[in-house]
Amino acid sequence: MKKIITALALTSLIALTACNGNGETDGKVTAEIEGKTITEAEFVEALKEKHGETVLLSLVQDKVFSAQAERLNISEEDIESELAKVREAYDLTEDEDFLNFLTMQGFASEEDFRELVMQHLVVQKVAVEGVVVTEEELRAAYDAGKEIEASHILVEDLETAQELLAKINQGEDFAELAQEYSIDPGSGAMGGSLGSFERGRMVPEFEEAAFSLEIGKISEPVQSDFGYHIIKVTDRKPFEESFEDVKDDLEELLARGQARPLDEVQRELMDNAKIQIKDEQFNHLFNN
């Protein structure tokens, strides 16, 4: 609720600032209290002082990413496709359910969420620019199967991971060790089981290692942002479709796995944008 109220306040600030630019708000009265008045000019100035930086940063970012979306030919159809994926993932077939879901996530409107989706698509596309996926890599990914079933043990440091791997190699039970040592509360309680998943569902480091494993084999410790994983693959399902039918989707997924970090790309887009702040109060926000 606080996010929504703030968003509404910022929207008011934008609208009122636009009016104020014409000098039309200076004498207008927003409120009267005990014979004293608050003019729209005072109201706008207070909002500007309190929320001005947040509003300006948000507007600048929107414009930067909107320009990039045009450059990359990101269409409304692309955004709709991403929205459809969210609806499917959370079983949100009715519009009302979808809007309620967005509200629970802190979005004031569907348009706000669409803006975020657009920015995410921009960052993803820029992140894979220059990435080349070879035919050999595509064939290997196809042969590795559409879906695998796997378990893992997640720990904080490499030393612990190596100690657990040694225990497994000496015959100790993987599931029991996962229950005792894994810091992943969801899978740890289930003996490390992650169930079945397709490419694109896990972090790249984990995914690459998991899809490369043979059934029943145990990986060496794999580092990700979450810690160190010991992975065991228990089942693999092949593609029902032909290689040609899934080639483009595989290329996109593999490219994402080789992409630059998204936060790095986002910072770079903002740093490289030609931004000029005309208001002296806020020209410290951007160096260029």
Beta strands, then each sheet from edge to edge (+ up, - down):
strand 1: 29-33
strand 2: 36-39
strand 3: 147-155
strand 4: 193-198
strand 5: 222-224
strand 6: 227-237
sheet 1: 1+ 2-
sheet 2: 4+ 3- 6+ 5-
end
